[in-house]
């Protein structure tokens, strides 16, 4: 943009022309006292003079975030001085240039795109990678969570987790997932370079369906971001014959599905969740990431469950009861108790960040209780809960319960004496027939 500091000495011819125009204006102003004074800014005069100055050179603005060292698309007019005073005595040239690209994009390009450009080009997806980056740069300031709809991911996250992740932009999240996915690929494949283009496209595309202009447009017949992402990705590939496109589309569509077993989808999910843990750590400074076996204690868990065993609420509902040396507890109570312990210990564990991982979490809990010899032999080897008939007086009711083996150290008599309400009239507990 022009400033008052423009050096005029290099454009004498143009300035003389401007003086002439100024003289005409001043002369005309004397002919009528009714005429108002006209003020023309230097920038306005520049639009008249510059195109006719022989030293003017127009450089069109970049139209892509990835063009020419990933320059952005907002140009400004500047006066460029010669490289040195002896450069053939050439006057300065007026050019258009772009402001600096974001450091986030520059680092991502240098680390995740530039080193693999030959493989990307060989597989014919250079323009796809650039188009995806352009989409992310243009629309990436939106939230990385689609909070305005019942999107699958939103439903899966716990409420407190959603609130924090909503502060992370789509750009930040996408580049983070891409970095982690490339790391996973390089770790697991000997010929990682050949898998990088596919992984890069997968990561860059996996959440573009969260862009409101796409997800809420109605053009995709769904607001589920993973489905919109997959459809938008297929649009970008129209006219291209890339053998692994179906693999990428399938991974993007299923990376939140609990039953996904596709290798690329599983790696994408792993990278996505690792990125989410890192994002959460930025908001929860006192939390740390630990594997389940390093923080879960069977003894502490059983002690916590026993505190509320044999107790009913005002509506007669219960979470756990004891009978003949066994603690029977509902699966919801087992899961919520361990999740509470996880939060109290300020641990970020994937098993307790997503509702869809409840089944996996339950299996992990039972596995560790078995190792501690605290699971009753009534529970089948591959099950984490079973159906039991609980007989109250003359009638019975079926419940899905986890049978935990008690020991003398658990003060069974004291806990039994605490029974109240309907729990006082339990006569029998048997396995329900299948």
Number of C-alpha atoms within 10 A of each C-alpha: 10 13 10 7 6 11 11 10 10 15 16 10 12 17 15 11 12 15 11 11 12 13 12 10 14 13 10 11 15 11 9 9 8 8 10 8 11 9 8 9 8 12 14 11 12 16 10 11 15 16 12 11 15 11 17 15 13 14 12 12 16 17 12 18 22 23 14 9 11 19 22 23 18 13 17 13 16 16 16 12 14 14 9 9 10 8 9 8 9 14 15 18 18 18 17 18 20 15 11 11 15 13 9 11 20 16 12 15 17 12 12 19 19 11 12 16 16 14 17 24 13 11 16 15 20 17 14 19 23 19 17 20 25 19 17 24 18 15 18 20 14 18 20 22 25 24 15 10 14 12 17 16 20 19 15 16 18 14 11 9 16 20 13 16 20 16 14 19 16 24 24 18 23 22 23 21 25 25 18 20 26 23 15 17 19 15 10 9 11 10 10 16 17 16 17 22 27 21 22 23 24 27 28 27 26 29 25 28 24 27 25 16 11 18 24 19 12 10 11 16 11 15 23 21 27 29 24 26 25 24 16 18 24 16 10 14 14 8 8 12 11 12 8 12 17 12 16 24 23 18 27 29 22 23 22 20 16 12 10 16 12 14 11 22 23 18 19 28 23 18 22 22 17 17 22 19 19 16 18 19 16 13 13 14 9 10 16 15 14 14 12 18 10 7 14 18 16 19 12 11 16 20 12 14 19 20 11 15 21 24 20 18 10 7 7 11 12 20 19 24 25 22 16 11 17 19 24 25 23 18 20 13 16 21 16 13 15 23 18 12 17 18 13 10 14 16 20 21 19 19 19 22 21 19 16 19 14 17 15 13 22 19 15 16 21 22 17 17 21 17 10 12 14 20 22 18 12 15 18 11 9 9 12 21 21 18 16 20 18 19 16 16 12 8 10 15 11 14 17 18 23 26 25 23 21 21 11 8 6 15 11 18 10 9 17 18 10 14 17 15 15 15 22 15 13 17 14 13 17 12 15 14 7 5
